[in-house]
Amino acid sequence: MGKLLDIQKVYDGVIFKIKAQPGVAKNEIVGVQGDALKIKINAPAVKEKANKALVGFLARKLGVKNSGVEIISGHTTRLKRIEVIGEGTKTKEKIRGLTRLQS
């Protein structure tokens, strides 16, 4: 792909950008778009349903609790900043691993 996901290490985890596409057939990681991880979410973008589904999907993929994943900005837009609480270096590598799953 040649694109690089921007993952910032912070004292209690990492912060990175997500480009969400709600209302699709199934949850899946599409790849990197610009400096954001593009994720399709099957929940509709109404009443926080897509945001809750996104948090749950990311938590499962990264092996953390839902409470360890937080949308810190972009609650009402497709472009979101996500914070994942946990050991920064390991979490950063897990997120990078998600991008390598894509062909």
C-alpha positions as CSV (number, residue, x, y, z in Angstrom):
1,M,0.0,0.0,0.0
2,G,2.8,2.4,0.8
3,K,0.7,4.3,3.2
4,L,1.6,4.7,6.9
5,L,-0.8,4.6,9.7
6,D,0.0,7.3,12.2
7,I,0.0,5.8,15.7
8,Q,1.1,8.0,18.6
9,K,2.3,6.4,21.7
10,V,1.0,8.1,24.9
11,Y,1.9,7.3,28.5
12,D,-1.1,5.0,29.0
13,G,-1.5,3.5,25.5
14,V,-1.8,4.7,21.9
15,I,-3.9,7.2,19.8
16,F,-4.6,6.7,16.1
17,K,-7.2,7.7,13.5
18,I,-10.0,5.6,12.1
19,K,-12.1,6.3,9.0
20,A,-15.4,4.5,9.8
21,Q,-17.9,3.4,7.1
22,P,-21.1,2.5,9.0
23,G,-24.1,0.5,7.6
24,V,-22.3,-2.1,5.6
25,A,-22.9,-5.9,5.4
26,K,-20.1,-7.0,7.8
27,N,-17.5,-5.6,10.2
28,E,-14.0,-5.6,8.6
29,I,-10.8,-3.7,8.4
30,V,-10.3,-2.4,4.9
31,G,-6.7,-1.1,5.2
32,V,-5.0,2.3,5.5
33,Q,-6.5,5.3,3.9
34,G,-4.3,8.4,4.2
35,D,-3.0,8.2,7.8
36,A,-6.1,6.5,9.2
37,L,-7.2,2.8,9.5
38,K,-10.4,2.3,7.5
39,I,-12.9,0.1,9.1
40,K,-16.4,-1.0,7.9
41,I,-19.0,-1.3,10.6
42,N,-22.3,-3.1,10.1
43,A,-24.2,-1.0,12.5
44,P,-26.1,2.2,11.3
45,A,-24.8,5.6,12.2
46,V,-27.7,6.4,14.5
47,K,-27.9,6.9,18.3
48,E,-24.2,5.9,18.8
49,K,-24.9,2.4,17.4
50,A,-22.0,2.5,14.9
51,N,-19.6,4.0,17.5
52,K,-20.4,1.3,20.1
53,A,-20.0,-1.4,17.4
54,L,-16.7,0.1,16.3
55,V,-15.4,0.1,19.9
56,G,-16.4,-3.5,20.4
57,F,-14.9,-4.6,17.1
58,L,-11.6,-2.9,17.8
59,A,-11.5,-4.3,21.3
60,R,-11.9,-7.8,20.1
61,K,-9.3,-7.4,17.4
62,L,-6.8,-6.0,19.8
63,G,-7.5,-8.3,22.7
64,V,-8.5,-5.6,25.1
65,K,-11.7,-4.8,27.1
66,N,-14.3,-2.5,25.5
67,S,-13.5,0.0,28.3
68,G,-9.9,0.1,27.0
69,V,-11.0,1.6,23.7
70,E,-12.3,5.2,23.6
71,I,-13.3,7.5,20.8
72,I,-11.7,10.8,21.9
73,S,-12.9,12.9,18.9
74,G,-15.1,12.5,15.9
75,H,-18.2,11.0,17.6
76,T,-20.5,12.4,14.9
77,T,-18.1,12.1,11.9
78,R,-16.5,9.3,10.0
79,L,-13.0,10.4,10.9
80,K,-12.3,9.5,14.5
81,R,-9.4,9.6,16.9
82,I,-9.2,6.5,19.0
83,E,-7.3,5.9,22.2
84,V,-6.4,2.3,23.2
85,I,-5.3,1.9,26.8
86,G,-2.6,-0.6,27.4
87,E,1.1,-1.2,27.0
88,G,1.9,1.3,24.2
89,T,4.6,-0.7,22.3
90,K,2.6,-4.0,22.3
91,T,-0.7,-2.2,21.4
92,K,1.1,-0.3,18.6
93,E,2.4,-3.6,17.1
94,K,-1.1,-5.2,17.3
95,I,-2.6,-2.3,15.4
96,R,0.1,-2.5,12.8
97,G,-0.6,-6.2,12.6
98,L,-4.3,-5.4,11.7
99,T,-3.1,-3.5,8.7
100,R,-1.0,-6.4,7.5
101,L,-4.0,-8.6,7.5
102,Q,-5.2,-6.8,4.4
103,S,-4.1,-7.8,0.9
